[in-house]
Amino acid sequence: MKRLINLNTYFKLLLLIASATVFFFILYTSLYLYTVQEEQHFYKTTYSRYNNEVKSLFILNSRTPTATVMDVTFWDELVQFTKTKDNKWYNKYIANEFQSYEADYIGIYDLNHKLLNKTRSAKIKSFDFIPKEMMTSLYSSKFKRFYIKLPEGIVEVFGATIHSSNDPKKNKTKPSGYFFMARLLDASFFESLEDISSSKVSLAIANKKINAEDDFVTVGLDLRDWKNKVVSKLLFKRPFNLNYSKTKEILFIVVIASIINILIFIYYTKKWVYDPLKLIKNILETGSSNSITSLKKSKGEFGYIGNLFEENSNQRKQLEIAKQKAEESDTLKSAFLANLSHEIRTPMNAIIGFSDLLMDANLKEKEKIDYLKIIKNSGNSLVNIIEDLIEMSKIDAKQITPNYKGLDLEKCIAELYHSIKITIPKDKEIEFYIVKNPENLQGPIITDETKLKQIIVNLITNAVKFTEKGFVSFGYKINKEKELLEFKIEDSGLGISEDYLKIIFDRFRRIEDNSTNDTTGLGLGLSITKAYVEMLGGEINVKSTIGFGSIFTFTIPLQFDQTINKNIQKKAISFSGNHENEIILIAEDDTINFLLLKKIIESKKHTVLRAHNGQEAVNICLENPDISLVFMDIKMPILNGFEAFEQIRAIKPQLPIIAQTAYSSFEDREKIIQFGFVDYITKPLDKEKIFELLDSIFIEINS
């Protein structure tokens, strides 16, 4: 931003032209991609319609032989033939009328699957190709249409059970036999289909893969045998005449024209803006008369600008801006120092005061516990203040970058709800709930989980802080048009006045209101929240009415996680030993930190060894094979924690090493875990977390 401000007007204009150029190129690219998408969509629509058309035509093509077979099988004389096997009757009424059936094969079978008689054309050489086992299935189904692959080609078979004319539904009497009619799918069959479908029709192998073509649309129909197994595929191919190439060419022509137009803009911008401004700059700096003469020859406003008026105006504006910045800086500095002094002295007063009271030997046990809780809470407050200052400093120094990963947002929202709900004070009559999203996400999204959670927690905590009675709700919705996720945190609390709404996201600004006593903090929470939202590519806004509550909304880009999650098995740590009385090495150069950690570990009846620096830790691990676990401070003399870790890992690759560090940011934690440490603890140390960590590691080691 600073470099942009320091650019002269000409380069700013060039930057503006470049920005417009990028915008138009993005627009043209979007139009091109849209054209491609529309082309694909039209192809899919055409394919779907063509597919339905082909299926309908193919069914229609089979209706005549189907109707013929159904009519013949309700023939009383055919029933009689299955009993008498009268070949004269067969020749007179079936064989002599064979041409009228428009078939290549007719066969009649009795119920024992024995062929009674048949007639075939010259196209079919095979004798008895009807599968005997399918007749059992035909006995129940009454009618079947299927395909058989013969040496002559693919044959379409129509089969039906034979019944008397008084049983049209074939459900009153048992079948008398089976009647089959078949036709060969030959050239004449394909020509007939091609005429009615306006397509090129051909046969293909059963597993033929149909590839999309630019100029044709192809549909395949599976030809299945009586077991529903595909024996061949019938392909219908029709020209696909729609072509978007002209539209694409027009887009390319527009792009070329835009590039020429931009070059013209750059040329005249230099001539009409850059050169006059260069003369003005020279006049203001040197007072050159030649420059004044050249400037007067310029057309338009530049010919009337005087160097003295311009110089005085610029100086006055610069002085006003400098004065405003100085006053704002002084105000912010005063507010920061006042808040910092108050916020640090308050917990320090509690820590020092109650520590002094603990020295009283006559204190009751309950009072001691209460005092210790106050000291612990005050210490946590100090840590939070320091962490806020460090976090804002890192944001200013641009040392924090988003760590984008896949996130199950619904699961994240549910976890936040349960973790925040238990922290709401019992004395507040607040209904805390999630506003359900009517449309669920299609899958995990890409974002920084830690920062998103921190944003939501900060806003909900702030809402609870200023709400004594009523509700606090949060949720999100999907904006498909803008490809955004829109989060909303709403409360029925005190509300925020118009004056505070203007500065609520400024640093070191707090809401000072007589209606609440809870105004602790440096005023950095919402500033950090706003910085996180902008870091994730979104925006944050607030609406509020005094006495009715506030609504905070923020957005983040909606981007779905397309990666495939793979289950990576955690590397097992082998160890043969007992769960109790383990030997644990603490690598810590600070004596107070060592004593604290030593006391915590020894309370679990473990033996503690100490290394004052990284090199000593390596030596102790080399000399003592019974060490079960190492607590490694990251910042140490001679060898730091990372260097000592590498040397110990080379000696004992299975020895678990836990990092202990004063750095608590996500980036620092991520670096520690990726380096190979089994886990980490942060300072100030939490006794319960250390106990939990020891139990989990030793259970895993001994499992």
ABEGO torsion letter per residue (X at the ends): XAAAAABBAAAAAAAAAAAAAAAAAAAAAAAAAAAAAAAAAAAAAAAAAAAAAAAAAAAAAAAAAAAAAAAAAABAAAAAAAAAGBAAAAAAAAAAAAAAAGBABBBBBBAAGBBABBBBBAABABABABBAAAAAAAAAAGBBBBBBBBAAEBBBBBBBBBBBAABAAGAABBBAEBBBBBBBBBAAAAAAAAAAAGBBBBBBBAABBBBBBAABBBBBBBBBBAAGBBABBBBBBBBBABBAAAAAAAAAAAAAAAAAAAAAAAAAAAAAAAAAAAAAAAAAAAGBAAAAAAAAABBEAAAABBAAAAAAAAAAAAAAAAAAAAAAAAAAAAAAAAAAAAAAAAAAAAAAAAAAAAABAABBAAAAAAAAAAAAAAAAAAAAAAAAAAAAAAAAAGABBBBBBBBBAAAAAAAAAAAAAAABBAABBBBBBBBBBABBBAEBBBBBAAAAAAAAAAAAAAAAAABABEBBBBEBBBBAAAGBBBBBBBBABAEBBAAAAAAAABBGBBBBBAABABABEAGAAAAAAAAAAAAAGBBBBBBBBBGAEBBBBBBBBBBBBABBBBBBBBBBBBBBBBABGBBBBBBBABAAAAAAAAAAAAAAGBBBBBBABAAAAAAAAAABAABABBBBBABBBGBBAAAAAAAAAAABAABBBBBBBABABAAAAAAAAAAGBABBBBOBBBAAAAAAAAAAAAAAAAX
